[in-house]
């Protein structure tokens, strides 16, 4: 799940070792990613073609960013800041190169599971699901993984402020990271989900390392901003610090109007409690 401010509900990923349908498409054979990974997405819950098209765009842009050369370069440039990254409970932290291989779909490293994205939160901001985002593993063999996405996040993506729009990319990329399997046959979630009211992730050996899914979301967000011309590549590390590598600092999404530099500053809201 992607923690948004004061969120209390969590869609916990089910650790089901189900056989995943052989529908993950071609996988890149090397670091240049010349053959893109196909992320197969089905959308449910859309109430109009415009809503369906906008969600398709968000999912497509987030998945494309994750498999881009710019994302890989930006992620690996953070090695000094994040020498190790938490991936899964009860397993050792990994280096950024391994994260890059898994997210990029390098040959044999991982598979993107087909995913169904369902829009929730029909009644507006008063609905507890309006700003909700959560991912779940396949419940049965051959079924897709699932993402529930609140309409508030989709509304964010169609806003005029490009930095606020980028926060929706962060959320989608974070949730897509939970649909990556380390096995082509048995669903083995590459990046563990988090749980509600969790002050620290159980079974984690080092509580100061970056959390893979949050780091992926922020690097994807900042890479998207780079590709849109909002900032140069050298500002990406500062942008990642702004939006977080152990939680999502979503209170900061609306604080960069008028082309303010996306960097840490005293005027920003405090960060979310890190996991």
C-alpha positions, 0 to 999 in steps of 0.5 A: 500500500502507499501510505497517504497522510492519516490513512488508516486502512491497508490492503495487505498483500496476500503472500499466496504462492499461486501459479501466475499465468504466463502472460508477462510478455517479453523481458529485457535481456540487459541493462539497456532494456532494448526490449520493453517489459509488457505490463498487462493492465485491466481497468475496473470501476471506471464510470466514463470513458474519460475516466478510463482513459485517464487511468490508462494514461497514469498506469502507462506513464508510471510503468513506462518510467519504471522501465526507462533508462532514465529511471535506472540511471537516477536510481543507481546515482543514489548509491551513496545515499542508499547503499542498501534497500529493504525488499522483503521481510526476513531477508537481507537488504539488497544493493541498488543494482539488484533493485534496478534489475528487478524493476527493469525486468532484466532477464531472469530477475523478475516478472511483472504480473498482470494486474487489475486496477480498480477505481474506488472512492465514489463520493468525493473527499469525504469517502475514506477510499477517495485517497486510498491506494493499495495492492494485493497479490493474486488470490488464486492461481492464474489470477492477476494481482490487484491495485485499488486506487482512489479517485482522489489520486486520479484527480491529482493526476489531471491537475494543472500543477505538474508537481502535484500530478507527479505525486499520482505517478509516485503512487502508481509506481509504488503500487506497481512495484508490489505486482513484481514477482521474483518468480515466473511461475510462483507469485513471490512479491519482490517488494513487500507491502506495509501494514496499517499502524506499523511503526517499523517493518517486522523482520527488518534487520536495519530500520534505517535503510530505504524501503524499496517500494517507497524509494521506487515511487519517489525515483519514478516521480522525480524521473517523470518530472525530469522527463517533463522538463520540470527539473534537470537530472542533477536535481533528482536526488534532492527531489527524492529526499523531498518525497521520501524513501521510507514513506511518502511525504504527500503533504508536500505535493502542493508546495512547489507552484511557480517553478519553485526548486524541488528541494528540501526547505524549511517551509515544507511540511514535516515528513511522514513518519518513516518506516 
